[in-house]
Amino acid sequence: MNVQVATQGIKFDHPRHVEPEDQVRADFYALLATLFYRAPDDGLLRAMMLSAEPEGEAADDLTKAWVALAAASALVSHDAVLEEYEAIFVGVGRPPVMLFGSFYLCGFMNEKPLAELRNDLAALGFARDPAVVEPEDHLAALCDVMRAMILGDVADSPEEIEQQRTFFVKHMQPWALQCCGAITQNENSNYYRRVATFAQAFFEIEIQAFAM
């Protein structure tokens, strides 16, 4: 199963039956993979703007975060978000906010957690796209792996929930919320503060569900 480091949109076709709630999970992972890998283009911003439903008084944190992200998507352009993305995640020298698991777990890039991740990906049948230069512990890449595990593909069935749990708990849960917090607190973060808030709400639901 060949996995890109990031996906290109919100909805994805799949050849096997997937429960509606798992399709929603996969779509959220796909969206986050795209948003963390690159600044959204105007088409994706427009799609996000149109996909939100009005927020009700009893809306949960995930719904509130999604409504806020969709509203922000209506107010920005690709060029503006690209400038923000580069200020937060690219910068000069070391980026202000790192999107790599090894950094949060060890304080350095390309450390032991990345080697363990590569072993686990190989055991699951995932191969890195040779066109991608970022290490596999990039948050976008991990979101894309979760999407692929949920949906499967032509040759592979979706992974069992226990396998999804094992991967998430080992390779995302220890640091993903910390990364979201770093994005939220960055002084250049405006649109991406909404992205991080939505990601944090979604990851917290995944953590709670996997703990059951």
N, C-alpha and C positions, 0 to 999 in steps of 0.2 A: 504494500500500500504506500504510494508516494504522497507525501504530505507537503504542501506549500507552507511557507512560513506565515502567510496570511491569506485571507480570502477576499473576494471582491465585492460582495454585496450582502443583502440581508437574507433572501430566500434561496434555498438550495434544493434541487431535485435529488431524489435518492431512489434506488431501485427496489427497496424493501419496505415493508410496512413498518412504520415507526409510530408509537403512541403520540397523540397530540402534545402532551406535556413534554415529551422528549424532543419533539420537533421544535417547540418553543425554546427549550434549553439550547439545542443545537444552533438555532438562529441567533440567540443572544451571544453565544460563543463566537459565531462567525462574524457578527457585527463588531464585537470587541477586538477580535483578531485584526480586522481591517483598520479600526480606529487607532489601535496601538502600533500598527506597523507603518501607517502613513496618514497624513491629513486627508480627511474625506473630500472627495470632489463635490462639485455643485449638485450633481445628480443624486448622490447619496444623501447630502444635506437635505435636499428637497424631499426625498423619500422618507427620511426620518421625520421631517416636519409634518408630512401628511399622514403618518401612521399613528400618531398619538391620539388617544381619546381624552375627552375633558376629565379633569381631575375632580374626584368627589371628596366629600368631607372625610370619608372613612378609608381613603386610599392608603395602601400600605407603602412602606419605604421604597420598594422597587418601583411601584407605579408613580409615586411622586418624583422619583429620580428620573424615570423615563419621560414624564411630562416636561420636566425642567430641561432635559437634554433636547427633546424635540422642539421646545420653544426657542432654545438657544440656536438650534440648527436653522431656524427661520430668520435669524438676525445676522448671520455671518456669511461670508463668502469663502470659497476654497482658499483664495490668496491670503485672507486674514488668518484662517486656521492654520495654513501652512507656515506662516511666519511664527505663530504661537508654538506649533509643534517643534519647529527647529530651535526655538529659544529654550524649550523645556528639555527636549530629548536629544538634541544634536549639539548645539553650542560650539564653543572653541575649546579644544582639549577634552577633558572629561565632561560629559553632559551634566547639567544641573540635576536631572532626575534619571536614574538608571532603570532600564526595563529588563534587567537580567537577574535571574535567580541567584546565581553564584555571588553576585555583589552583596545581596541582602543576607545570604547565609554565611558567607566567609569574609566579606569585605573586599574581595578581589574577583576579577573576571577569570573565567576558564579554570575554575577550581574543581575539587572533588565532586560536588553536586552535579556539575555538567557531565563528568565522566559517567556517573551513575545514571543520569538521565539518558545518555546515549545508549548505555547498555539496555536499559528498560525499553527504549524506543525500538531497538533492534529486536528484542525478544517479542515485542508486539507486532513486528512486521512493518514498522514505519521506516522510511528512508528519507533523508534530507534532500531537498531539491538542490541540485548542484549549482543552480543560478543564484541561490540565496547566500549572502555573505555573513549574516548575523548568526551567532551561536544558537543552538537549539533551546537554550533556556530563556530566550526572549519571551516576554509575556504574550506577545502576539502568536508566536509559534505554539506555545502551550495551549492557548485558547483554540487554535486551529486543530491541534491533536485531539482535544476534548470533543470538538465538533465531529471529527472523523470517527472517534470511538462511539459516539452516540448514534450516528447515522449508518456507518459502514459504507460499502461501495459495491460495485458489481461483483467483485471477487470475494469480498469479505463481509460477513454478517456484522451487525453492531456488536460491540463488546458488552459482556454482561455487566450489570450495574456494580457488582463487586470489583470488577477490573477497573471500571471507571473510578470507583471510590479509592482504590489503592493508588492509582496514578495521581489523582487530584490531591489526596492527603499527603503523599510523599513529595510531589514536585510543585504544587501550587499553594496549598494551604499555609505552609510555613512562612511565606513571604508576600503573597499577593496583596493582602490587606495593607501591609506596610508600604508597599509600592504605591497603592492607591492613596494612602495618606500623604506620601511625599509629593505626589502630583497635586493634591488638593492644597497643600501648604505652600507650593512654589509661587513666588511673587508674580511670575509671568502667566500663571494659569488662570484662564478665564473660561473659554469653551471647554478645555480639558479638565477643569474642575468639575464640570457637569458629567463628563465622560467617566471620571474617576469615581464620582459619587454613585453613578449608576452601576459601574463595575463592582464597587464595594458592596452595594445592596444585593446584587446578584450572587457574588461569591459568598456572602454571608448566608444566603438561602441554601446554596450548595453545601456549605459546611454543616448547616443544621440538618439538611436532608441526609447527607452521608453519615451523620452521627447517629441516625435512627436505626 
